[in-house]
Amino acid sequence: MTDVNKDIALFEELFKESPEIKYPKTGEVISWTIIKIEKKNILVNVNDQFTGLVINKEVGNTVDLSTLEAGQGIDVMVLGDSVERGLLILSLKRANQIKNLSNLAKYKESSEVITVKATEANKWGLLVDIDGLKGFIPVSQLTPLHYPRVEWANAEKILEHLEGLVWVPFKVRVINVDEGGKKIIFSEKAAIEESREKALKSLKEGDIVEWVVSGILSYGLFVTFEGLEWLVHVSEIDWGHVNDPSKFAKVWMKVKVKVIGLDSEKISLSIKRLKENPWDILAKKFKLGDSITASISRISKFGAFMDLEGGIQGLIHLSEISHGVVKDIRDHIKVGEEVTAKIINFEPKKKRIGLSLKALQEAPKVAPKKKEENSEDAIDAEVKKAPAAKKAPAKKTEAKTEEK
């Protein structure tokens, strides 16, 4: 009996000396150490009194498990307990949500540039998931390099373009965040505002700058430089006729572009002016009356085009194909055929050159036509040939005797 009393007394003494058991409340954020990481789950030592479990789906998408190790401290939220397992159920993701929401509010106030990744896309923009906090980058807030330049604003093409940006890192600024984290808006454009203004100030007319192609449409190439974006119009891509700008560049390709005009924020750009004008080159080699040899590039109903140097298209008009009647030009020349023609009109400054095949051909000899008499002459001739008409004898008048 005495031994039992001693044990009870010892137990009471130990109980008094032991630390108070603090049972964490649901929703409370606590900071304790990792015991072990196993199969993407994390076991946590809570106050040396409980063991907590963070299951995989509660780790979150901003945490790299490979950077965590036993003994490391982490913040977790208490979700409840599991009587069967004898464990506290914890969430690393939800603890980070609270921390991230607080940080986003600070970033908005300070205009700090941060990096995010889109997890989904829709036709209006990119969705960002930060440990369960839902953010959004509207299409209008994308930089020129990522903005979907799509012909006729095709919704399917826009979505296809945006889906290609999922998981791409974006440097952004927070431009809206509410207290509950229900409306978080990011802007990529705002993140490059300073560099854009700096680039605009640095440009001057005549500069040759390496730009990046950000979009290709039927009317030209969109190019971007340090946040600036402008159009190289189809007429400034090449000296020759450009019917498909995509043959000259690809999206995200670097191209050298010349600044040919600068008025406030309006920039005029050219690629073709980095090369000598082919009309000037042609004028140095040929003059009016010279013969020129080249291949036929295309045939239309009003003539054939010769593919001259530098992309210049010289026209052989239908009337200059042959001395004879031309019903079908293809009966005389074919596309791809190399021919020699005479320059019959040459105005390099007006970008005009007229060519002729028949001018190098001998004109067929034509027999002189016999002069035809007009109808009046023919009638007169016939009249002269006709015999003279005999006069009819005079009619005798019988005298009538009046009987008295």
C-alpha positions as CSV (number, residue, x, y, z in Angstrom):
1,M,0.0,0.0,0.0
2,T,2.9,2.2,0.8
3,D,4.4,1.6,-2.6
4,V,1.2,2.6,-4.3
5,N,1.1,5.9,-2.3
6,K,4.7,6.6,-3.3
7,D,3.8,6.1,-7.0
8,I,0.8,8.4,-6.8
9,A,2.9,11.0,-5.1
10,L,5.6,10.7,-7.7
11,F,3.0,11.0,-10.5
12,E,1.5,14.1,-8.9
13,E,4.9,15.7,-8.6
14,L,5.8,14.9,-12.2
15,F,2.4,16.2,-13.4
16,K,2.9,19.5,-11.5
17,E,6.4,19.9,-13.1
18,S,5.3,18.9,-16.6
19,P,4.5,21.8,-19.1
20,E,0.9,22.7,-19.6
21,I,-0.8,20.8,-22.5
22,K,-1.9,23.3,-25.0
23,Y,-4.3,21.9,-27.5
24,P,-4.3,24.0,-30.8
25,K,-7.5,25.6,-31.9
26,T,-9.0,25.0,-35.4
27,G,-8.0,27.9,-37.7
28,E,-5.0,28.8,-35.6
29,V,-1.7,29.3,-37.4
30,I,1.2,27.8,-35.5
31,S,4.9,27.5,-36.2
32,W,6.7,24.2,-35.5
33,T,9.3,21.9,-36.9
34,I,9.2,19.2,-39.5
35,I,9.7,15.6,-38.2
36,K,9.7,13.8,-41.6
37,I,8.6,14.1,-45.2
38,E,7.2,11.0,-46.6
39,K,5.3,10.4,-49.9
40,K,4.7,14.2,-50.3
41,N,3.2,14.3,-46.8
42,I,4.8,16.2,-44.0
43,L,4.8,15.2,-40.3
44,V,5.2,18.1,-37.9
45,N,6.1,18.2,-34.2
46,V,3.6,20.5,-32.5
47,N,4.9,21.8,-29.1
48,D,6.5,18.5,-28.3
49,Q,3.0,17.3,-27.4
50,F,1.3,16.4,-30.6
51,T,2.2,15.2,-34.1
52,G,0.6,17.0,-37.0
53,L,0.1,15.8,-40.6
54,V,0.1,18.0,-43.7
55,I,-1.3,15.9,-46.6
56,N,-0.1,16.5,-50.1
57,K,-3.1,18.6,-51.3
58,E,-2.5,21.0,-48.3
59,V,1.1,21.6,-49.2
60,G,0.2,24.2,-51.8
61,N,1.6,25.1,-55.2
62,T,4.2,27.6,-54.1
63,V,6.2,25.2,-51.9
64,D,9.0,23.0,-53.3
65,L,9.2,19.9,-51.1
66,S,12.8,19.3,-52.2
67,T,13.7,22.5,-50.3
68,L,12.2,21.2,-47.0
69,E,14.0,18.9,-44.5
70,A,13.6,17.5,-41.0
71,G,14.2,20.0,-38.2
72,Q,13.1,23.0,-40.4
73,G,10.5,25.3,-39.0
74,I,7.3,25.9,-40.9
75,D,4.0,27.8,-40.4
76,V,0.9,25.7,-40.6
77,M,-2.9,26.1,-40.0
78,V,-4.8,23.7,-37.8
79,L,-7.7,22.2,-39.7
80,G,-8.8,19.7,-37.0
81,D,-7.8,16.3,-35.7
82,S,-8.0,12.7,-36.6
83,V,-9.1,10.5,-33.7
84,E,-8.3,7.4,-35.6
85,R,-4.7,8.4,-36.4
86,G,-4.2,10.4,-33.3
87,L,-2.9,13.3,-35.4
88,L,-3.6,16.9,-35.9
89,I,-4.6,17.7,-39.4
90,L,-2.6,20.7,-40.7
91,S,-2.4,22.9,-43.8
92,L,0.8,24.6,-45.0
93,K,-1.2,26.0,-48.0
94,R,-3.7,27.9,-45.9
95,A,-1.1,29.3,-43.6
96,N,0.7,30.6,-46.7
97,Q,-2.6,32.1,-48.0
98,I,-2.8,34.4,-45.0
99,K,0.8,35.3,-45.3
100,N,0.6,35.9,-49.1
101,L,-2.5,38.0,-48.9
102,S,-0.7,40.3,-46.4
103,N,2.3,40.4,-48.7
104,L,0.2,41.2,-51.8
105,A,-1.3,44.2,-50.0
106,K,2.2,45.4,-49.2
107,Y,3.3,44.9,-52.8
108,K,0.4,47.0,-54.0
109,E,1.4,49.8,-51.7
110,S,5.1,49.7,-52.6
111,S,4.6,48.9,-56.4
112,E,7.1,46.1,-56.0
113,V,7.6,43.8,-59.0
114,I,7.0,40.2,-58.2
115,T,7.0,37.0,-60.3
116,V,3.9,34.8,-60.7
117,K,2.9,31.9,-63.0
118,A,-0.4,31.4,-64.7
119,T,-2.1,28.1,-64.0
120,E,-5.0,28.5,-66.4
121,A,-6.2,30.6,-69.3
122,N,-9.5,31.8,-70.6
123,K,-10.4,34.2,-73.5
124,W,-10.2,37.2,-71.1
125,G,-6.7,36.5,-69.7
126,L,-4.6,34.4,-67.4
127,L,-5.5,32.9,-64.0
128,V,-3.0,32.8,-61.2
129,D,-3.3,30.4,-58.2
130,I,-1.1,31.3,-55.2
131,D,-1.7,28.6,-52.7
132,G,-5.4,28.9,-53.3
133,L,-5.6,32.7,-53.7
134,K,-7.0,33.4,-57.1
135,G,-5.4,36.2,-59.1
136,F,-6.0,37.4,-62.7
137,I,-3.9,39.0,-65.4
138,P,-6.3,40.5,-67.9
139,V,-5.4,40.4,-71.6
140,S,-5.3,44.2,-71.6
141,Q,-2.5,44.1,-68.9
142,L,-0.1,41.9,-70.9
143,T,3.0,43.4,-72.4
144,P,3.3,43.6,-76.2
145,L,5.5,40.5,-76.2
146,H,2.7,38.4,-74.7
147,Y,-0.4,40.2,-76.0
148,P,-2.4,38.0,-78.5
149,R,-2.1,39.7,-81.9
150,V,-4.7,37.8,-83.7
151,E,-6.3,38.5,-87.1
152,W,-10.0,39.6,-86.8
153,A,-9.8,39.0,-83.0
154,N,-10.5,35.3,-83.5
155,A,-11.6,34.0,-80.0
156,E,-10.2,30.5,-80.6
157,K,-6.9,31.8,-81.7
158,I,-6.7,34.2,-78.7
159,L,-7.4,31.3,-76.3
160,E,-4.8,29.1,-78.1
161,H,-2.2,31.9,-77.7
162,L,-3.0,32.4,-74.0
163,E,-2.9,28.7,-73.2
164,G,0.7,28.7,-74.5
165,L,1.5,31.1,-71.7
166,V,0.4,28.8,-68.9
167,W,3.3,28.2,-66.4
168,V,5.4,30.9,-68.1
169,P,6.9,33.2,-65.4
170,F,5.5,36.8,-65.5
171,K,7.0,39.8,-63.8
172,V,4.0,41.8,-62.6
173,R,2.8,44.5,-60.2
174,V,-0.3,44.1,-58.0
175,I,-2.8,46.7,-59.1
176,N,-5.8,45.5,-57.0
177,V,-6.2,43.4,-53.9
178,D,-9.2,43.3,-51.6
179,E,-9.2,42.4,-47.9
180,G,-10.7,39.0,-48.5
181,G,-8.5,38.2,-51.4
182,K,-11.5,37.8,-53.7
183,K,-10.3,40.2,-56.4
184,I,-6.6,40.2,-57.0
185,I,-5.4,41.8,-60.3
186,F,-1.9,41.7,-61.7
187,S,-0.4,43.8,-64.5
188,E,2.6,42.9,-66.6
189,K,2.4,46.2,-68.4
190,A,2.7,48.1,-65.1
191,A,5.9,46.1,-64.3
192,I,7.7,47.5,-67.3
193,E,6.4,51.1,-67.1
194,E,9.7,52.6,-66.2
195,S,11.8,50.7,-68.8
196,R,9.2,51.7,-71.4
197,E,9.5,55.4,-70.6
198,K,13.3,55.1,-70.6
199,A,13.3,53.4,-74.0
200,L,11.1,56.0,-75.5
201,K,13.4,58.8,-74.3
202,S,16.5,56.9,-75.6
203,L,15.2,56.5,-79.2
204,K,15.9,59.1,-81.9
205,E,15.3,59.2,-85.7
206,G,17.8,57.3,-87.6
207,D,18.5,54.8,-84.8
208,I,18.9,51.1,-85.8
209,V,17.6,49.0,-83.0
210,E,17.1,45.2,-82.5
211,W,13.4,44.7,-81.8
212,V,11.5,41.4,-81.1
213,V,8.6,40.4,-83.3
214,S,5.5,40.2,-81.1
215,G,2.8,39.7,-83.7
216,I,2.3,39.1,-87.4
217,L,-0.8,40.3,-89.2
218,S,-1.7,40.7,-92.9
219,Y,-0.9,44.4,-92.7
220,G,2.5,44.2,-91.1
221,L,4.8,43.1,-88.2
222,F,4.4,44.2,-84.6
223,V,7.7,44.6,-82.9
224,T,8.6,45.4,-79.3
225,F,11.6,46.9,-77.6
226,E,11.9,47.5,-73.8
227,G,8.1,47.6,-73.5
228,L,7.5,49.7,-76.5
229,E,5.5,48.2,-79.3
230,W,4.9,49.5,-82.8
231,L,4.1,48.4,-86.3
232,V,6.4,47.9,-89.2
233,H,3.8,48.4,-92.0
234,V,3.7,46.0,-94.8
235,S,5.0,48.7,-97.1
236,E,8.1,49.1,-95.0
237,I,9.0,45.4,-94.7
238,D,10.7,45.0,-98.1
239,W,11.2,47.1,-101.3
240,G,9.3,44.5,-103.3
241,H,5.6,43.6,-103.1
242,V,4.9,41.9,-99.7
243,N,1.7,39.9,-99.7
244,D,2.6,37.7,-96.7
245,P,4.6,39.3,-93.8
246,S,5.1,35.9,-92.2
247,K,7.5,35.0,-94.9
248,F,9.9,37.7,-93.6
249,A,9.8,37.0,-89.8
250,K,8.4,34.7,-87.0
251,V,7.0,35.7,-83.6
252,W,9.7,36.2,-80.9
253,M,12.4,36.5,-83.7
254,K,14.8,39.4,-83.3
255,V,15.0,41.8,-86.2
256,K,16.9,45.0,-86.9
257,V,14.6,47.9,-87.5
258,K,15.4,51.5,-88.4
259,V,13.5,54.4,-86.7
260,I,12.4,56.6,-89.7
261,G,10.1,58.9,-87.7
262,L,9.5,60.0,-84.1
263,D,6.7,62.3,-83.1
264,S,5.9,62.2,-79.3
265,E,4.9,58.5,-78.8
266,K,4.3,57.9,-82.4
267,I,7.1,55.9,-83.9
268,S,7.6,55.1,-87.6
269,L,9.7,52.0,-88.3
270,S,11.2,50.4,-91.4
271,I,13.1,47.2,-92.2
272,K,13.5,47.7,-95.9
273,R,15.4,51.0,-95.4
274,L,18.3,49.1,-94.0
275,K,19.0,47.9,-97.5
276,E,19.8,50.1,-100.6
277,N,16.7,50.9,-102.7
278,P,16.7,48.3,-105.5
279,W,15.3,51.0,-107.9
280,D,18.5,53.0,-107.4
281,I,20.5,49.8,-108.0
282,L,18.5,49.0,-111.2
283,A,18.9,52.6,-112.4
284,K,22.7,52.3,-112.2
285,K,22.6,49.1,-114.4
286,F,19.9,49.9,-117.0
287,K,18.4,52.8,-118.9
288,L,15.5,53.3,-121.2
289,G,15.9,51.2,-124.4
290,D,18.1,48.5,-122.8
291,S,17.2,44.8,-122.8
292,I,16.8,43.0,-119.6
293,T,16.7,39.2,-118.9
294,A,14.7,37.7,-116.0
295,S,12.1,35.0,-115.3
296,I,8.3,35.4,-115.4
297,S,7.0,35.5,-111.8
298,R,3.3,35.6,-112.5
299,I,0.7,36.2,-115.2
300,S,-2.5,38.1,-115.0
301,K,-5.3,38.9,-117.5
302,F,-3.7,42.3,-118.4
303,G,0.0,41.2,-118.7
304,A,3.0,39.3,-117.3
305,F,5.4,40.2,-114.5
306,M,9.1,39.8,-114.7
307,D,11.0,39.1,-111.4
308,L,13.8,41.8,-111.4
309,E,16.5,42.4,-108.9
310,G,15.6,43.4,-105.4
311,G,12.1,42.1,-105.6
312,I,11.1,44.6,-108.3
313,Q,8.2,43.4,-110.5
314,G,8.4,44.6,-114.1
315,L,5.2,44.5,-116.2
316,I,5.0,43.4,-119.8
317,H,1.5,44.6,-120.7
318,L,-0.8,42.4,-122.8
319,S,-0.3,44.8,-125.7
320,E,3.5,44.3,-125.5
321,I,3.5,40.5,-125.7
322,S,3.3,40.0,-129.5
323,H,2.6,41.9,-132.7
324,G,-0.3,39.5,-133.3
325,V,-3.5,39.2,-131.4
326,V,-2.9,37.7,-127.9
327,K,-5.9,35.7,-126.7
328,D,-4.1,33.9,-123.9
329,I,-0.7,35.1,-122.6
330,R,0.2,31.5,-121.6
331,D,0.3,30.6,-125.3
332,H,3.3,32.9,-125.6
333,I,5.1,32.7,-122.2
334,K,4.9,30.6,-119.0
335,V,5.5,31.3,-115.3
336,G,9.2,30.5,-114.5
337,E,10.3,30.9,-118.0
338,E,13.4,33.2,-118.5
339,V,12.8,35.9,-121.2
340,T,14.5,39.0,-122.5
341,A,12.5,42.2,-122.8
342,K,13.1,45.8,-123.8
343,I,12.7,48.6,-121.4
344,I,10.1,50.9,-122.9
345,N,9.3,53.0,-119.8
346,F,11.6,53.6,-116.9
347,E,10.8,56.0,-114.0
348,P,12.9,54.8,-110.9
349,K,11.6,57.6,-108.6
350,K,8.0,56.7,-109.4
351,K,8.9,53.0,-109.1
352,R,7.7,52.3,-112.7
353,I,9.2,50.1,-115.3
354,G,7.5,49.0,-118.5
355,L,8.8,46.1,-120.6
356,S,8.1,44.8,-124.1
357,L,8.7,41.5,-125.8
358,K,7.3,42.5,-129.2
359,A,9.8,45.5,-129.3
360,L,12.6,42.9,-129.7
361,Q,10.6,41.0,-132.4
362,E,10.5,41.8,-136.1
363,A,7.2,43.2,-137.0
364,P,5.5,41.0,-139.7
365,K,5.3,42.5,-143.2
366,V,1.7,43.4,-144.2
367,A,0.7,43.7,-147.9
368,P,-0.7,47.1,-148.8
369,K,-4.5,47.1,-148.9
370,K,-6.2,47.9,-152.2
371,K,-8.0,51.1,-152.1
372,E,-11.7,50.5,-151.9
373,E,-14.1,52.8,-153.7
374,N,-16.8,54.2,-151.7
375,S,-20.4,53.5,-152.5
376,E,-21.0,56.8,-154.2
377,D,-18.0,56.3,-156.6
378,A,-19.2,52.8,-157.4
379,I,-22.7,54.1,-158.2
380,D,-21.3,56.8,-160.4
381,A,-19.1,54.3,-162.2
382,E,-22.1,52.0,-162.8
383,V,-24.1,55.0,-164.1
384,K,-21.4,55.9,-166.6
385,K,-21.2,52.3,-167.8
386,A,-24.9,52.2,-168.4
387,P,-26.2,53.0,-172.1
388,A,-27.9,56.2,-172.6
389,A,-31.7,56.0,-172.3
390,K,-33.8,56.5,-175.5
391,K,-36.3,59.3,-175.4
392,A,-39.9,58.1,-175.8
393,P,-41.7,59.5,-179.0
394,A,-43.9,62.4,-178.4
395,K,-47.6,61.5,-178.1
396,K,-49.7,62.9,-181.0
397,T,-52.7,64.9,-179.9
398,E,-55.7,64.2,-182.0
399,A,-57.5,67.2,-182.9
400,K,-61.0,67.1,-181.9
401,T,-63.5,68.6,-184.3
402,E,-66.2,70.4,-182.6
403,E,-69.4,69.9,-184.2
404,K,-71.4,72.8,-184.5
